[in-house]
Amino acid sequence: MDKNRNLESKINDLLKIFPVVAILGPRQCGKSTIAKKVRPQWDYYDLEATDSWNLISRDMSSFFQIHSEHVIIDEAQQFPQLFNELRVVIDEKRKIKNRFIITGSSSPEIFKGITESLAGRCAVIELAPFKINEFCEKPLSLFYDFVNKKKLISEYRTLKSSCDLKAALHIWFHGGYPEPYFEHKDNVHFYSQWMDQYLSSYMNQDIRRLFPKLNLQNYRRFLLLLSQFSGHQINKSEIGRSLEINSVTVQDYLDIINDTFVWRNLPTFEKNLLKKIQKSHQGFFRDQGILHYLLKISSLDSLLLHPIAGFSFESFAKEEIIRGFQSTLSTQIDFSYYRSIDKSEVDLIVDGPFGFLPFKIKLSSSINSKSLIGLKNLMKDMKLKVGVVVNTAKTLELIDENIVQIPINYL
């Protein structure tokens, strides 16, 4: 499972600019693996291992005198005092780049340490579970390059698929974590056992350690309830009533599950001044395998017949697109969705240096003109030159003079 990751080149490029690169992401997504892969000769220390913890924590000053560069420190959130010491070490030789990689899961400590102690010294990237092209051992789609160069309409026909559609749909069903995807083929029980242990570890280790005052029973119920809301607008009052908690607590839970990379809170797009919009945020599980496990969906066929299928596919496509843009060196990219009071909808809007790029996502091999009304209305209002339809079609097509159809396996 030692496959190439899209972010490898980005990490290498950022290490030419910064002394430190921080790789953040959920457990089991490959943070340690990618760090070791891009810098295989560097010294490696895991703060969840007793020896590494003792070596660094007992006398940090002495440790960094010996190890002042070419060091990987895994699970950095375990020792918050590390960040202040790193700042001192870096500032002693401020102009030297390519010195440290740190990894960690989301926590108040790691974000505080990076923003307060390492500001201007550290680049932060988010590593997610595998994207389609990574599973299929293909390079990142040129789609993202075409968008950044504003050449999508002129160049779209040259896009290549990462894999066939059948494989892409199986990745949608199983999710992006590599171990359960590959191992279940030899052991039919492995997938469910892995998912069960993963969620148990998330609750009993990550959440318990990061948020010791949190009501774990309520948060566990909240996690299960969210499976019914994934891909929808979030009604905090309804969730609060179901769990017998107030909307402030619901928002706290949404922030926690978003910041621990399990869920994505997607804000509303508010830059179309010609229409009144619905301001409720949308949200969805970032990995659809976790969603399908929580809903007890046992096969791709069962998923395709399930009422959640369309919402799940839409969330899957959004994550594929977001992960694709996050794999590039483009900055100032924001993601949102659009729904006006008159029910005109656009599933995803990417806002970047190239302008606004709206997406309509559909679990279908074709799309009718009625489904494009919301997309066309927004493009007309905003005077946008390009729109994208993502679906399960077999071919790339220009379905309107400025709307291109791109099958999911081409992203």
FIKEKOL-936446 format. One record per residue (C-alpha): residue in three letters; x, y, z. Coordinates in steps of 0.05 Angstrom, whole numbers, padded with zeros to 5 digits, always signed. Layout:
ALAXYZ...
***
This chain:
MET+00000+00000+00000ASP+00061+00046-00008LYS+00028+00086-00063ASN+00047+00155-00087ARG+00008+00212-00056ASN-00012+00276-00091LEU+00016+00318-00035GLU+00088+00291-00041SER+00110+00344-00091LYS+00075+00399-00052ILE+00111+00380+00013ASN+00178+00381-00025ASP+00162+00449-00054LEU+00141+00478+00013LEU+00204+00453+00047LYS+00243+00496-00002ILE+00206+00556+00025PHE+00196+00541+00100PRO+00239+00511+00156VAL+00179+00469+00178VAL+00121+00434+00144ALA+00064+00409+00188ILE+00023+00351+00161LEU-00045+00347+00195GLY-00102+00297+00184PRO-00144+00241+00213ARG-00114+00178+00241GLN-00094+00124+00192CYS-00092+00170+00131GLY-00017+00161+00121LYS+00015+00222+00154SER+00075+00183+00180THR+00083+00145+00116ILE+00086+00206+00071ALA+00133+00243+00118LYS+00182+00185+00116LYS+00174+00177+00042VAL+00191+00249+00023ARG+00250+00250+00072PRO+00272+00178+00081GLN+00341+00196+00109TRP+00316+00242+00164ASP+00314+00222+00237TYR+00245+00200+00258TYR+00213+00207+00327ASP+00143+00186+00347LEU+00117+00222+00409GLU+00067+00165+00421ALA+00128+00119+00431THR+00158+00120+00501ASP+00230+00125+00479SER+00218+00184+00433TRP+00175+00219+00485ASN+00228+00211+00539LEU+00285+00232+00493ILE+00251+00297+00472SER+00211+00316+00534ARG+00266+00307+00587ASP+00312+00359+00557MET+00287+00392+00494SER+00344+00441+00491SER+00396+00386+00489PHE+00356+00346+00440PHE+00352+00403+00390GLN+00426+00420+00398ILE+00440+00351+00371HIS+00381+00348+00323SER+00376+00419+00296GLU+00353+00398+00226HIS+00329+00340+00183VAL+00281+00314+00236ILE+00210+00285+00231ILE+00169+00290+00295ASP+00105+00249+00292GLU+00043+00263+00334ALA+00068+00331+00355GLN+00003+00348+00391GLN+00025+00301+00447PHE+00075+00352+00472PRO+00051+00425+00464GLN+00115+00453+00495LEU+00151+00429+00432PHE+00127+00489+00390ASN+00160+00543+00431GLU+00226+00506+00431LEU+00221+00495+00356ARG+00212+00570+00346VAL+00276+00584+00385VAL+00315+00531+00346ILE+00290+00557+00279ASP+00304+00630+00295GLU+00376+00615+00311LYS+00385+00598+00237ARG+00325+00633+00209LYS+00345+00632+00136ILE+00356+00557+00132LYS+00297+00519+00101ASN+00280+00445+00098ARG+00294+00428+00171PHE+00233+00395+00204ILE+00169+00358+00188ILE+00118+00352+00243THR+00054+00312+00239GLY-00008+00311+00282SER-00082+00302+00289SER-00126+00362+00301SER-00125+00390+00371PRO-00128+00459+00404GLU-00055+00450+00424ILE-00027+00439+00354PHE-00065+00496+00322LYS-00046+00543+00379GLY+00027+00520+00375ILE+00031+00532+00300THR-00006+00598+00298GLU+00027+00629+00360SER+00098+00599+00359LEU+00111+00580+00287ALA+00074+00634+00248GLY+00114+00651+00185ARG+00160+00593+00197CYS+00114+00534+00183ALA+00071+00513+00124VAL+00009+00472+00142ILE-00021+00420+00096GLU-00079+00373+00107LEU-00071+00301+00087ALA-00137+00264+00073PRO-00152+00191+00059PHE-00136+00168-00012LYS-00164+00203-00074ILE-00187+00161-00134ASN-00123+00173-00174GLU-00079+00152-00115PHE-00115+00086-00108CYS-00108+00074-00182GLU-00035+00097-00183LYS-00045+00153-00233PRO-00021+00225-00229LEU-00067+00280-00205SER-00116+00300-00260LEU-00096+00358-00304PHE-00165+00386-00289TYR-00136+00427-00232ASP-00080+00454-00275PHE-00129+00474-00330VAL-00173+00510-00280ASN-00114+00549-00251LYS-00092+00569-00321LYS-00164+00585-00342LYS-00160+00535-00398LEU-00213+00485-00378ILE-00261+00495-00436SER-00206+00494-00488GLU-00169+00435-00459TYR-00221+00391-00426ARG-00221+00338-00481THR-00148+00321-00465LEU-00165+00299-00394LYS-00151+00226-00378SER-00189+00181-00330SER-00155+00157-00267CYS-00191+00090-00271ASP-00255+00061-00299LEU-00322+00082-00271LYS-00334+00016-00237ALA-00271+00023-00196ALA-00288+00095-00178LEU-00357+00074-00153HIS-00326+00020-00109ILE-00278+00072-00080TRP-00339+00115-00066PHE-00372+00058-00029HIS-00312+00035+00012GLY-00282+00104+00026GLY-00211+00128+00020TYR-00176+00091+00076PRO-00129+00042+00042GLU-00125-00014+00092PRO-00199-00034+00093TYR-00205-00024+00018PHE-00150-00073+00001GLU-00153-00122+00059HIS-00228-00137+00054LYS-00216-00173-00012ASP-00181-00229+00025ASN-00223-00226+00089VAL-00296-00208+00083HIS-00299-00189+00157PHE-00239-00143+00155TYR-00276-00081+00130SER-00329-00080+00184GLN-00279-00097+00239TRP-00232-00042+00216MET-00287+00010+00213ASP-00312-00010+00282GLN-00242-00004+00312TYR-00228+00061+00276LEU-00291+00095+00304SER-00277+00066+00373SER-00206+00094+00372TYR-00232+00161+00347MET-00281+00165+00406ASN-00241+00133+00462GLN-00172+00159+00445ASP-00174+00221+00401ILE-00236+00255+00428ARG-00226+00233+00500ARG-00154+00260+00500LEU-00166+00324+00460PHE-00231+00344+00495PRO-00229+00312+00565LYS-00289+00352+00590LEU-00334+00331+00532ASN-00396+00288+00546LEU-00374+00227+00506GLN-00442+00194+00508ASN-00476+00254+00478TYR-00421+00263+00426ARG-00427+00190+00406ARG-00502+00198+00396PHE-00488+00262+00357LEU-00440+00224+00311LEU-00492+00171+00296LEU-00547+00223+00285LEU-00504+00262+00235SER-00506+00202+00188GLN-00578+00222+00175PHE-00559+00294+00159SER-00497+00282+00116GLY-00501+00321+00051HIS-00559+00364+00076GLN-00567+00433+00104ILE-00555+00429+00179ASN-00614+00444+00224LYS-00581+00455+00292SER-00648+00462+00328GLU-00672+00395+00302ILE-00607+00361+00322GLY-00610+00394+00390ARG-00681+00371+00403SER-00663+00299+00383LEU-00604+00298+00431GLU-00636+00342+00484ILE-00580+00393+00481ASN-00580+00467+00460SER-00559+00494+00393VAL-00495+00524+00422THR-00473+00454+00442VAL-00492+00428+00374GLN-00447+00481+00342ASP-00391+00461+00389TYR-00398+00389+00367LEU-00399+00409+00294ASP-00335+00448+00304ILE-00302+00389+00339ILE-00321+00338+00286ASN-00300+00386+00230ASP-00233+00403+00263THR-00217+00329+00274PHE-00225+00317+00199VAL-00285+00269+00203TRP-00337+00319+00179ARG-00335+00380+00134ASN-00376+00441+00150LEU-00389+00475+00083PRO-00410+00548+00087THR-00459+00583+00042PHE-00437+00624-00018GLU-00457+00696-00004LYS-00425+00735-00061ASN-00485+00734-00109LEU-00515+00801-00090LEU-00573+00792-00139LYS-00608+00737-00100LYS-00628+00724-00028ILE-00596+00660-00003GLN-00610+00608+00050LYS-00556+00616+00101SER-00557+00548+00135HIS-00490+00514+00128GLN-00486+00446+00096GLY-00444+00388+00121PHE-00422+00318+00105PHE-00376+00262+00125ARG-00310+00271+00090ASP-00301+00196+00080GLN-00363+00162+00052GLY-00339+00093+00077ILE-00350+00117+00148LEU-00420+00143+00130HIS-00439+00078+00096TYR-00414+00038+00155LEU-00455+00080+00204LEU-00516+00070+00161LYS-00503-00005+00157ILE-00500-00005+00081SER-00465-00070+00064SER-00452-00067-00012LEU-00449-00020-00071ASP-00514-00048-00098SER-00548-00034-00031LEU-00519+00037-00032LEU-00546+00051-00102LEU-00616+00033-00077HIS-00610+00072-00012PRO-00643+00141-00004ILE-00576+00170+00018ALA-00542+00150-00048GLY-00549+00217-00084PHE-00527+00257-00024SER-00468+00210-00011PHE-00444+00213-00083GLU-00449+00289-00082SER-00407+00291-00018PHE-00356+00242-00048ALA-00349+00285-00110LYS-00341+00348-00068GLU-00285+00316-00028GLU-00250+00292-00092ILE-00251+00363-00119ILE-00230+00395-00053ARG-00172+00346-00044GLY-00151+00359-00115PHE-00145+00434-00105GLN-00111+00424-00038SER-00058+00382-00073THR-00035+00443-00114LEU+00005+00502-00092SER-00053+00549-00105THR-00071+00593-00046GLN-00133+00632-00024ILE-00181+00578-00047ASP-00248+00573-00012PHE-00305+00524-00019SER-00379+00536-00009TYR-00448+00516-00034TYR-00505+00559-00060ARG-00579+00556-00050SER-00624+00616-00061ILE-00691+00629-00029ASP-00725+00608-00094LYS-00690+00540-00089SER-00637+00553-00142GLU-00579+00507-00123VAL-00506+00498-00140ASP-00473+00441-00104LEU-00402+00468-00098ILE-00369+00534-00114VAL-00293+00540-00114ASP-00267+00610-00104GLY-00194+00620-00123PRO-00145+00664-00160PHE-00178+00639-00225GLY-00246+00666-00203PHE-00308+00627-00185LEU-00319+00557-00211PRO-00389+00527-00198PHE-00405+00452-00198LYS-00469+00413-00207ILE-00461+00341-00182LYS-00508+00285-00201LEU-00509+00209-00190SER-00531+00197-00261SER-00501+00181-00329SER-00538+00240-00361ILE-00566+00306-00340ASN-00629+00342-00364SER-00636+00416-00377LYS-00681+00426-00316SER-00624+00403-00271LEU-00580+00458-00299ILE-00626+00516-00284GLY-00593+00534-00217LEU-00523+00529-00247LYS-00542+00571-00307ASN-00577+00624-00265LEU-00516+00633-00220MET-00469+00636-00280LYS-00514+00689-00312ASP-00519+00730-00248MET-00444+00727-00234LYS-00424+00731-00308LEU-00383+00666-00300LYS-00351+00638-00362VAL-00345+00564-00340GLY-00388+00515-00303VAL-00378+00440-00290VAL-00425+00381-00285VAL-00396+00320-00249ASN-00433+00254-00258THR-00425+00181-00277ALA-00426+00191-00352LYS-00377+00153-00397THR-00350+00212-00435LEU-00326+00283-00429GLU-00376+00330-00463LEU-00389+00403-00473ILE-00463+00403-00456ASP-00472+00478-00463GLU-00428+00531-00493ASN-00394+00542-00426ILE-00413+00481-00384VAL-00369+00419-00388GLN-00390+00349-00365ILE-00334+00312-00329PRO-00345+00241-00303ILE-00323+00229-00231ASN-00266+00184-00252TYR-00233+00241-00290LEU-00224+00284-00227
***
